[in-house]
Amino acid sequence: MKKFKKVMVGAVAATLAVSSLTGCGNDKEKETETEKKTEKESETATVETTEKETTKSGESEEFLIGGMGPLTGAAASYGNSVKQGAEIAIEEINAAGGVTVGDVNYTLALAFEDDEATEDKAIQAYNTLMDEGIQVMMGATTSGSTIAITDLTADDGILQITPSGSAPECIQYDNAFRICFSDPDQGVAMADYAMDVLGYTKIAVIYNNADDYSAGMDEAFEARVEEKGGEIVASESFTTGDTDFNTQLTKIKGTDAEALFIPAYYQDITYITKQAADMGMELPFIGSDGWDGVLSTVSDPSVVEGAIFASPFCAAVDDPKVVAFVDAYEAAYSATPDQFAADAYDAVYTIKAAMEQAGSIESEDLIAAMTEITVNGLTGEEITFTAEGVPNKEIKYVEIKDGQYQYVE
């Protein structure tokens, strides 16, 4: 369309010029013929120049990435982190010259919709993004929303990369991949760490039985603890929206638990840890990557002091790549990035790597390229992907110490 407009503008301008000359009369035939010839050459030159300029500008095209997550509601922190982490990566890539695929250069752009962490909103958001012409789907942010759109992305044949959808069903189709760890993988890893490194053999659990993320991780954790000869001395559940956990905590307090595992998001953790402190409980906490961000919601950081949780990213690490990301993020949003922002950042660079490896922007080629790429990201070095959509990278552990996040050595 741009090329058509530019060529038409040159042709219209030349036509107007010829009409003007014709209106001057033909008293001097040779001069008129010379002027016509000159004008014709000028017209041809204008069209040729415009076509060349259009072809050149056409080599730099837009590649639209679709994303979604909760930008409003109780889980808004996660969606905003994903959106902002992706924006930092896109800005970096475009500033460095974009993405070259064959002889075409692409500028990345992001279209992001609020799915409010609900399935029906996620489907609406996806349809909106497809109407906008997205070429790859980065999302969703939460497991429930990601699962809700997997049938749709599979039917459309579009590459889907979720930064943080961790339920196994999030990558159930060949077109779907994830950046984060799966819930079962985290559950097993935390059980191994709790028993093998921390030495706990009797562990209590509080989990959200209405949430795929929490329930899936709890199931894997409990099974692993029992498999290794440990004991789950209490397994207490709650449901989304609960704010009173005194009943569950009272039951746990009456056991001989050595630690309390809470595979949940930071909103629930904020209530649970505060109420545990009010009851005088001194059990050490262990958790999942949903803990990332809890320091911004607890009124007293001491209630989560010493807590250890799985996370692929820690903003306090003295690594040049992490420092550069943290500095850019803080400058742009006046906030410290969490692992959701880092996951999204890596997701964008994964899309870039797939484009370059495929030498194409066709969905089928991008999907095929995913198992052929290696990404040096914030959440892992030399990340690769299996055909099942699973990232190969190391699980790391973060401890809250002196009111700050830090990797456990």
N, C-alpha and C positions, 0 to 999 in steps of 0.2 A: 504493500500500500504506500509506503514512503517513497519508494522508487517511482511509482506511478505518479504521485503528486509532483515530485521534483521535475520529472520529464515533461509533464503537462504544463507546469509553470514555465519552463524554458520555451516550449513550443508556442504557448499562448503569447508570451512576450515577443517572440520572433514574428509571429503573425501580425501582431499589432504594429510592429515596426514596418513591415512590408506594406501594410494598408496605408500607413502614414506617407510612405514614399510615393505610392501610387496616386495619392491625392494631390501631389505637387505638380502634376501635369507631365507631358512628354515633349516639351519644346526642344530639349537637348537629348536626342535619342541615345547617343553614346554614353553620356553621363548617367542617364537613367539605367541603361543596361549594366554599366559598371557598378552602380549603386545596388542594383538588384543582385548582381553576382556577389558583391561584397556582403550584402545582407544574408543571402542564402548560405554563404560560407560561415557567416557569424552564427546563423541559426543552427547549422550542422555542428559547429564547434560547441555551441551552448548545450545541445542535446548530448553530444559525446562526452563533454566534461561532466554534465550532470549524471550521466549513466555511470561514469567512472567513480564519481564521488559516492553515488548511491551504492555501487557494488562494494566499495571500500567500507562504507558505514555498515553495510549489510553483513560484513564479516564479524561484527560485534553485535551479537544478538542477546536477548534476555532469556535466561533459563529460570523458570518460576518454580520455587520449592513451596509446597504446601505444608503447613504445620497446624497443630491444634493442641489445646490444653486448657485447663481452668484458669481464666484470667479474672474471674469473680468467684465469690463463694469461699467456703472453708479451705479449699485446697488451692487457692489462687497463687500462693507462693510458688508452687511447683510449675504451674503453667507459665507464669511470668519469668521464672528462671530459665525455662526451656526457650521461650521466645527471645529473651535477651542474650542468652548464650549463643543462639543461632545467629543473631544479628551481629555480634562481635566477629564471629567467624566469617560471615558474608562480607562485612566491611573490610576485613583483612585481605580476603581473597581478591575482592574487586580492586582494592588499592594496589595489590601486587600484579595486577594485569588481567584478572579474571581467570577463566578456565579455557584452555585451548583444546579443541576437539577436532582433529584433522586440520583443515585450514580455516576453521571458523573459531572465533573468539567469543566466549559467552560471559556476560555479566550476570551474576546471581541476584535473585530477588526473592523476597519472602512474603507469602500471603498467609496470615495466621488468624485462626478463628477461635473464639471462646466456646469450649464444649461443656463448661461448668462441671466437668468430671461426671457426666451422666451419659448413659447410652443413647437416649433419644436425641439429645443435643449433639452428640458426636456424629450421628448419622446426618443430621441437618448440616453440621459444619462441613463434613466431607463433601456433601452434594454441592454446597456453596463453593468450596475450593475447586471442585472439578469444573463447575460452571465458569470459574475464573481462568481456567486453562492451566492448572498446575501440571508439571511434568514428572514430579516425584513427590511421594507423601512422607514427610517427616513427622511421625506421630502414630498414635496419640501419646500424651504424656502419662496418663494413668492406665493401669491394666484394663479396667472395665471398658473404658472408651476405646482403647486399642482393639480389644476383642470385638467390640461392636462394629468396627469398620473392616475387619479382616475379610469377610465374605465379599464386601463391596470392592476392596482393592484387588482381590484375587480375580473377581469377575472382570474388572476393568484392565487387569494385566499390568498395573502400575507398580513400580518398585516402592515398597513400604519399609521404612526404617524407623523404628520407635526408639527414642533416646532412653526411655525409662519404663516402658511397659514390660513388667517382669514376669507375668504369668505365662506358663508354657503355651497357652492357646494364642498368645499374641503373635507367635511366629509359626502358626500351624500350616501355612501354605508356602509354596515354593518362592513366592514373590516377597516374603516378609523376613526381615532381619531385625536384630536388636543390638543396641550399644551396651546396655546394662547387663548385669547378671540376672539369671532366672531366680524365681522364688525358691524352688527346690535346691538349687546350687547354693544360694545364700544360707538356707536353713541347715544344710549339711555342713557347710564351712563354719558356721557359727557354733554348731554342736561340737565339731572337731576342736575348734579353738578353745571353747569353754572347758572341755574336758582335758585335752592334751596339753594346752599351754597354761590355762588358768587353774587347772586342777579341780574343777567342780565336778561332783558326782551326783549331787541332789539339786535339782533345778526346778523352779516354779515358772509358770508361763501365764501371761495375760495376752489374749489376741482378739482381733475383731472377726467374729464368725460371719459377718455380712460382707466382708471385703476379700476379693480374690487374692490380693497381695498378702494380706496378713494371715489368712487361713491357710494358704498354700505353703507359706514359709513355716508356720507352726507345725503343720503336718510332717514336713520333711525334717524339721528340727527334732521333734519328739521321737520320730522313728529312728533317727540316727543316734540319739542319746541312749535309747533302749538297746539298740543294736550293739553299742559299745559297752554295755553293762552298767550304764548310769540309770538314774531314776527320776522320772517326772513326778515330783511330790504333790503338785497341784497344777491343774490345767483349767484356768478360768477364762471365760469369754465375755465379750460385750458386743454391742451392735453400733453401727454408725450413728453418731449424734449423741451417744451417752456421755454424760459429764460427771456422774457420780460413780466412783469405783470403790467405795468403802466396803461394800459386801465382798467383792473379790479379794481386796487387799487384806481384809480381816481373816478370811480363810487361809490365805497364804502366810500371814503372820503366825498362824497357829501350827505351821509345819516346821520341819527342820531344814528348809531350803537354804542353800548356800549362795544362791544367786537368783535373780529374776530376769527372765528373757521376755522382752516386749517387742515383737515384730509388728510395728505399727508406724503410723505417720506422726509427725511431731506435735500435731494438735492434741491427739489423744495422749501422747507421752507427757505433754505439759501438765495435764490434769492428773494423770496417774502418779507421776513423780512428786508433785506437790502434795497430794493426799497421802502418799506413802510417808513423806517427811513429817506431815502433821500427825500421823499415827505413831511416829517414833521408830519407823522401820529403818534399818540400816543395811539392808541387803544391797550388794553391788548390782548394778544394772548392766545387762548386755542386750544388744539390739541389732537392728537391720539398717539399711541405708536410708530408710524413712526418718531416722533420727536427725539426719543432716538438716540443720536449720533450727533445731530446738533451742539453741542459745538465744535466738532472737525472740522467742516467745515465753520463756520462763522468766518470772519476775525476780527469782533468786537463783543465779547460776550454781550455787552450792548444792542444790537439790539433785543436780545431774553430774556433779563432780565425780570423776573416776569412771564414768560410764564408758563402755567400749562397744563400738558397733562397726559393722562392715560398711565400707565405702570405697569407691574407686578413686576418690579425689579428696584432697585436703588443701585448702587455699593457703595454709601457713607453710607449705613446703618450699624450701629454698632451691627451687629448680628454675632455670631461666625461662622455660616455656610457660610454666605455671605463673611465675612472677609477671611476665608480660601480659598474660591473660587477665590476671587479677587486677593489674594496674589499669588496663583498658576498660575492664568491666566497672571498676570503681569510678573511673573518670566519667563513664557514660551514664551510670545509674546510681551513683553515690551509695553503693551497697557492695558487700563482699559476695562473690559468687559461691554457690553451693554445687554439689555433685550433679544436680539436675541441669544446671547451666553448663557444666563441663561435658556432660553426656551429649547435650545438644550441639555444643561446639564441635565435638568429635563426629557427630552425625553429619554435619555439614561437610567436614573435611573427608568423610567417607564417601559422600555423594560426589565430591570433586574427584576423588581417586577413581571411583567407578566410571565417571564420565571419561576421564583420561585413558583408563585401561580399555574401555569398550571402544573408544574412537568413534563414539556414536551417542546420541541422546535418545535413541529408541528404547522403550521400556524393556523389551526382551533382551537387548544387548546389555543394558545396565544391570539387570538381574543376573545375567550370566557372569558379568565381570566381578560381582561381589565376592565370589570364592577365589578370585585371582589377585586380589589387592592386599596390601599391607599398609596399615595406617599408624603413624607415630602420633598418638594422641595424648590428651591430658589425663585420660582415665586408663591408659595402658600404653606400653611401648610395643611396637610391632604387632598391632592388633590384626588378626586375620579372622575370617568368617567361614563357618562350615556351611554345607549345602542346606543344613537344617535351620540356618539363620542364627546360629550361636556364635558369639564372639569368643575368641581364644585370648584370654588375658588373665592376669593374676588378681586374686581377691586380696584387698588390703584392709587393714583395721585402723580405726581412728579412736583415740581416747580424748575425753574432755578433761583437760588438766589446767588448773589455775584459770578457769573460765575461758579456755581457748581449745580449739581443735588441733590435734597433732597426730601424726602417724605413730603407731606403736612399733617400736624397733624390734 
